[in-house]
Amino acid sequence: MKHDKLNRRVYLRAGARLGFYIHLAAYLTVNPLLIFINYSTSPQHLWFKWPLAGWGVGLIFHWFAVFVGPALMQRFISSELEKERLNE
């Protein structure tokens, strides 16, 4: 039973990382195309920076959720458990 829970947790974490890397690959593939299209069609008006920046912010939040959030959550859980133990 414990082994099944561990496998599920590891599988979910690996899936979250894969999702982030797919998101990063899409960002790195699509944005150069947008830059090319922008410079090819209307170089006097540089609009590519807006999707690049907006998507970049989303990518940063995705990175945080996958790589920083779980460790931070574990610290919060440990802290709350310690408080509960002290109150008992």
N, C-alpha and C positions, 0 to 999 in steps of 0.2 A: 504493500500500500504506500509506504513512504517513498519507495523507489519510483512509483508511478507519479507521485506529486513532484518529485525532483525532475523527472524526465519532462513533465509538462511545463514546469517553470523554465527549464533550460531551453526547451523547444520554443516557448513564447519569447524569451529573450533573444534567441537566435533569429527568430522571425522579425522582431522589432529592429534588430541591427540590419538585416537584409533589406527591410523596408526603407531604412534610412539611406543605405547605399544605392538603392534603386532611385530614390528621390534625388540624391546627389548626382547620379549619372544623368538623369533627365535634365537637371539644372545645367550641368556642364555641357550637355549636348544642344539643348534648345536655345540657351542664351546667346552663344556665338552666332547661331542662325538668325536670331532677332537683330543682333548687331549688324550682321551682313545685310539683312533686308532693309534696316533703317538707313545705312549708308548708301545702299543701292537706289533707294527710292526717294528719300528726302533727307539728304545730309545736312541741310540747313536747320532742320528741326530734329534734335536728338531725343527721341521718345523712348529708346531702348532702356534708358537708365531706370525708368519707373517699374517695368516688370522685373528687371534685374534686381532692384532694391527690394521690392515687395516680396518676391519669391525668395530672396536671400534671407529676409527676416523670418519667413516661414521655415526655411531650412535650418536656421539657427534654433528656432523653437523645437523643431523635430530632433535635432542633435541633442539639445538639452533634455528632452523627454526620454530619449533612448539611453544616453550615456551618463547623464548627471542625475536625473530624477530618481532612478531606482536606488542609487547609493544614498541619496539624501533622504528618501523615504525610509530606508532601513535605519538610518541614524535617528530619525524621528521616532520610529517604532521602538527602537532600543531605549531611547530616552524616556518614552512614555511607560514602557514596561518597568524600567528602573524606578520611576516615580511611584508606580502602583505597588511595587515590592516594598518600598520604603513606607508606604501608607498602611500596609497590612499589619 
